[in-house]
Amino acid sequence: MHSDFVDPISQLTSELENFEEIASYLIPKPGDLPLVRGMDIYGGTLALNGSVGGDLLIFLDFKQRFDLEARIQDNIRNGRLDIVENLKRCQRKAGIAVVDVSGHRATDAVLAAMLHEAFLLGAIYELDMFGRVTKRLFENLNTRFYQSSAEHKFISLIYGEISDDARFRFLSAAQPVPLVFSSRHDRFMNVSEDLCVSSPPLGMVPSFHVTDRKRTTSVLGFKDDYKMNQWVLMGEGDILLLHTDGLVEHRSAEEDYCPTHLEQKLREVKHQTAAHIFDSLKADLLAFGKPSDDVSLVVIKRTA
């Protein structure tokens, strides 16, 4: 006798596997790693549950992902020399977004996937309009996610651009402050609070300076503009770490992993490649204790 009965557990498992397969395409591939002269860059995510979670990395090597030369020629023909200059600067730098969605279940990757596609599509329009990615993109993303996500769901984010002159410009939406390890001084460097300005997470409070502000209501008011911070990796071998709070909040019993244990491991491996440093820190973190959250880490090393 034929039966139309479907085991709900099997169906749910199948749906979850299908979802994880789709979400896995958000994980950067080796070919996505940015290539910037004088910089060695590598990163990855350690998901707490399964292969995907609430963390997300987006690498934006402008010259690899977009046809900058075609845009340059189009804007030369149209007399938009300001955009031409911005596009030429993009040839010498790369963008990196480190994203942390509240929660660390596989299904939290839905919100991460929404941001992934919205950000990349927005970046195309930004390049076409301005020749670079501006704060305007993140103001609009912030208000869009405020309007479309639940009150208890928000996104911490840091977006930065590293240039071949060792300058790192970034904005932060409640993401942990990047860490700078000096190869010469063999330790983490202190950075002035004035260079670590951060804003609320995406989706928590809408932005004030967006065109559609009057169409948005908020009992908590509106958010001021994002601020750009600028750092410089001063010496050869200096290491910049971008990360989510899963790294700085990692603990074993009553002992914190960061900064003491992290700094010690960096002393041991600072002469290695960015990929080797990442792998060593990942192994050291797991040996220290079982993570309680997703952990994302990007290693940027100045090579010359």
N, C-alpha and C positions, 0 to 999 in steps of 0.2 A: 504494500500500500504506500502510495506516495505521500509524503508529509511536507507541508510548507513551513514546519517549525524551524526556526533559526535560533541557535543557542545564543542568548544575549551576551554571554561572556566572550564567546568566540568572535561575535560581531564587533564588540567593543575593542577587543584586542587587535582585530584586523584594522579597524578604523584608526587606532592609535599608531599602529605600525605604518599605515599609509601617511598619517600626519607627520610622523618623524622622518619618513623618507622625503616628503616635500620640504620640510624645514631644514633638512640636512644640506639642501642646495644653498642655504644662506651662509654656510661655513666657508670661509675663504679658502681657495685652493692655492698651492704653491705659486702658480703663475700670477696670482693676484697681488703678490707682495710688491710693494713700491720699489722702484729703482731710482734712487736719488744719488747723484754724484757726491762722494764723501760721506755717505751714510749707509749703514748696514741695518736692515730692518727685518724683524721677524716677530710673529705673535700668534696666539692661539687661545682657545677657551677650554677649560676643564669643567664640563657640565656635571652638576651634582647628581642628577638622575638621568640615566640614558645618555644619548648622544647629543641632545639639544636641551636648552633650558631658556632662562630669561636673559642671558648675556648674548651680546652680538658684537662682532668686529666688522667694520667696513673699511676696506682699503681703496683709496681713490687716487691711483696714479694717473694724473690727467693725460699725460702723453700716451699711455697705454690704452686707457679706457675710451678716450674721445679723440676725434680727428681734429686736433688743434690747428694743424696747418691749413685745413680747409676753412676753418672759422677765421683764421688770420687773413687769408686771401679774400674771403667774402667781405670782411670789415675794411680791408684796405680799399677795395673797390667802392665801398659805400662811404669812405671817408671817416670811418669811426676809429680814429687813431688811438683814442683812450682805451677802447676795448682791445685793440691790437696789442698795446703794451701790457695789459693785464693777462692776455692769453700767452704772451711770450714769457711772462713770469711763471705761469702755470707749467711751462715746459721744464722748469728748474725746481719744481717742488711736488709734494704729494700730500694728500689729505688722509687723515686717519680718524675714524669715529669709534669710540668705545662706548657701548650701550649696555645699560643694566635695567631691565624691566622688573618692576616689583614682583616678587615671587620667583621660584626656581623650578616650577613644574614644566614638563614638556609642553603643555598647552599654553604656558605663558609666552612661548615662542610665537604665538599668533600676533601679539602686539609688536614683538620684535620684527616680524615679517612685514607688518604694515609700515613700520618706520623705515625698514630697509628699502622698500620699493618707493615710498614717498620721497625719501631723501635722494635716491639716485635719479628719480625723475625730476625732482626739484633742481638738482645740480645741473642737469642739461639746460633747463630754462635759465638758470643763473649764468651759465657760460654764454648762452646766446644773448642775454640781455646786458650783462656787465663784464663778461670775460673772466669772471672769477666767482667763487662762492662767497656770498656775503651773509651778514647777520640776519638779513631780511628773511632768508630761507628758514632759519630756526625760529624766528618770531612767528612765522606762519605755521610751521609744524607744531609749535607749542600750542597755539590757539586751536588748531585743527584737532589735536589729540585731547585738548580740554573739552571740546564739543562732542567727541565721538567715543571716549572711553569712560569706564566707570569711575566713580569718585575715589575708590581705593586702589585704582591702577594708575601708575604714573611711570615715567621713564627718566632715569638718571643718564646723563650723556656728557661726554667730552669730545669736542671736535677740534682737531688741530692740524696745522699744515707745517711740515718740515721742509726747509729749503736747503739748497746746496751751499748756502753761506752759513749754515748751522743755526739759523733762526727758527724758533718754534713759536708760532702764534696760535693761540687756542682760546676757545670759550668753554665754560663749564656750566652744566646744569645739574648741580648737586652731586657731581662725581668727585671721588677723592683727588686731592692734589697730586699731580705727577711727582715722581721722585727723581732726583738727579744725583748720580754717583760720579764723583770726581776720580778719575784714574790717578791723577797726580797726588791728591790728598788721601786717597784710599778710603773714602767715606762719603756718606750722603751729605749734600750741601744744604744749608739753611736758605730758604727763599723768603724774601719779604712778603708780608701779607698783602701788600699793595699789588703784587704780581700774581696773586692767587685769587682774584675776584671770582665768585661763583654766584649763580642764580638758582631759583627753585627748580625742581624737576620739571621736565616737559609734561604738560597735561594737568598740572596742579592748579596753576593760576594763569588766566589768559594774558596775552601781551597787550600793553597799552598802545604802542605805536604800530598798529596794523590798520589797513584801510577799512576793514569790516568791524572795527571795534564797537561801533554803535549797534551792531547786530548781535553782540555777545553780552550776556549778563553774568555777573559773578558776585556772590555774597562776600567773597574774600578780597574783592578789589582786583586790581590789575598789576602785572609785573612790569618793572622798569626794563629798559633795554639791556640786552646781553652786553657784557664788557669783554673786550679782547685783551688777553694777557700776552706778553711777548718775552720769551726767554732766549738765551743764547748758550749753546754748548761750547764752552770756551776752549777746551783742550782736546787734542787727539786722544781717543780712548774713553772720553766721557760717555756715560750711559744714561739715557732717559727712559724711565719706566712709566708707561700708561697702564692703568689697571682699574678694576672694579673693587668694591669694598670687600669682596670675598678674600682678597689678598691681605689687606690691612687688618681685617677682623679675624684672620685665621689664628686659632689658638690650640694649645694642647694642655689639658688640665687647666692650670692657672697661668700659663706662660704664653705670651704673645710671640708670634713668629716674626712680625714686623715691628720695629726696624732691625733689631739686633741680629737675629739669625739670617734675615735676608741680606743685610749688609755684609756679614761674614762670608756668606756664600758668594757674593759678588766679588769680594776680594780674591777668592780662590779662582774664579773663572773669568775675570775681567779682560784677560788677553785673548779670549776665545771669540768666535763669531757670534753674531746675534742669535742664530739658531741654536748654537751650542749653549749659550747662556740661558736661553729660554728653557731648553730641555733640562738643564742642570737645576734651575730654580723650580721647575715643575716636580722633578724627582725629589728634591730636598723638601719641598712643601708637603708632599705626600708622605715622606718618611717622618716628618715632624708630627703629623697628626691627620686624622680624617677630616676633610673639609666639611663645613656645615652650610656652604653656599656655593653657587657657581663662582668660578674664578677665571677672569680674563686678564691677559697680560700681553703688552706689546713692548718689545725691546728695541730701542733706537740707539745705535752706537755710532759715534763720530769716528771715522776711520782716517781722515786726513784734514 
